[in-house]
Amino acid sequence: MTINSATVPISSIIVGDRAREDYGDDSDIVESAKGFMKQIQSLAVRQAANNQYELIAGGRRLEAFKKADMTEVLVRIYPSNLTNLEMKSIELMENIARLNLTWQEQTKLTEDIHQNQINIHGIRESPADKKG
């Protein structure tokens, strides 16, 4: 099976029946999409007719990208002969086969980012520091 990657118009993605009914708070994705990070992870779609694509995985991200006024998104394009069973299996794995960072890993990464910001921008003294 060949899986291609491409940038496609959001308007070309057809959203059918989805397992996830509640997308929850997607403001973090919307803000990321509006900022320098844009789209970090591609959506999964199946090739359909007339330059259209059926969404397999990434519905929450897709809705956030629409809110961020994005017009194009990165996708992994699965062939049109992908079965419904295969589509649902991909959707399931996309939503359960991930592992969040431990709190220790998240703390270390946050500290690393903070140190990089200090290296780039320096440390700004607060008005309280100047009064002393």
C-alpha positions in Angstrom: 0.0 0.0 0.0 1.4 3.4 -1.0 0.6 6.3 1.4 1.4 9.8 0.0 1.7 13.1 1.7 0.4 16.4 0.4 -1.1 19.7 1.2 -4.8 19.9 0.3 -7.5 22.5 0.6 -9.6 22.0 3.8 -12.7 22.4 1.6 -11.8 19.1 -0.2 -12.0 17.0 3.0 -15.3 15.2 3.6 -16.0 14.5 7.2 -18.3 11.4 7.6 -19.3 9.5 10.7 -16.8 9.9 13.4 -16.2 7.9 16.6 -15.4 11.0 18.6 -18.5 13.1 19.3 -17.0 15.6 21.7 -14.0 17.5 20.4 -13.6 19.2 23.8 -11.5 22.4 24.2 -9.4 22.8 21.1 -8.1 26.3 21.8 -4.6 25.0 22.2 -4.6 23.6 18.7 -6.2 26.8 17.3 -3.6 29.0 18.9 -0.8 26.7 17.7 -2.2 26.8 14.2 -2.3 30.7 14.3 1.3 30.9 15.7 4.6 29.9 14.3 4.0 26.2 14.8 1.1 26.0 12.3 0.2 22.3 11.8 2.5 19.9 13.6 0.8 16.6 12.7 -0.8 15.6 9.4 -4.4 14.4 9.1 -5.2 11.0 7.6 -7.5 10.8 4.6 -8.6 8.3 2.0 -8.6 9.3 -1.7 -12.1 9.9 -3.0 -13.5 11.0 -6.4 -13.1 14.5 -7.9 -10.0 15.6 -5.9 -11.9 15.0 -2.7 -10.7 13.1 0.4 -12.5 11.3 3.2 -11.3 12.0 6.7 -9.9 9.0 8.5 -8.2 10.5 11.5 -7.7 14.1 12.8 -11.2 15.4 13.1 -10.4 17.5 16.2 -7.4 19.0 14.5 -9.4 19.7 11.4 -12.1 21.6 13.3 -9.4 23.6 15.1 -7.7 24.4 11.8 -11.0 25.7 10.4 -11.3 28.0 13.5 -7.8 29.2 12.8 -8.8 30.2 9.3 -6.4 27.8 7.6 -7.3 27.0 4.1 -4.9 24.1 3.5 -3.7 21.2 5.6 -1.0 18.5 5.5 -2.5 15.0 5.0 -1.4 11.4 4.6 -3.4 10.1 1.7 -4.4 6.5 1.8 -5.5 4.8 -1.4 -9.2 4.8 -2.4 -9.4 1.0 -2.0 -8.8 1.2 1.8 -11.7 -0.7 3.4 -14.0 0.8 6.0 -12.5 -1.7 8.5 -9.1 -0.4 7.8 -10.3 3.2 8.0 -11.9 2.6 11.4 -8.9 0.7 12.6 -6.7 3.7 11.7 -9.1 6.1 13.5 -9.0 4.0 16.6 -5.2 3.7 16.7 -4.8 7.4 16.1 -6.9 8.1 19.2 -5.7 5.5 21.6 -2.1 4.6 20.7 -0.5 7.7 22.0 1.4 8.3 25.2 1.4 11.6 27.0 4.6 12.9 28.6 5.1 12.0 32.2 4.9 15.1 34.5 8.7 14.8 34.9 9.2 14.8 31.1 6.9 17.7 30.7 8.7 19.7 33.4 12.1 19.0 31.8 10.9 20.0 28.4 9.3 23.2 29.7 12.5 24.1 31.5 14.5 23.4 28.3 12.2 25.8 26.4 12.5 28.4 29.1 16.3 28.2 29.1 16.3 28.6 25.3 14.1 31.7 25.6 16.5 33.1 28.1 19.4 32.4 25.8 17.7 34.2 22.9 16.0 37.1 24.8 18.0 37.4 28.0 16.4 38.1 31.4 14.3 41.2 31.9 14.4 42.8 35.3 11.0 43.5 36.9 10.2 46.9 38.2 10.4 45.5 41.8 14.0 44.4 41.1 15.0 47.9 40.1 13.6 49.5 43.3 15.9 47.5 45.6 
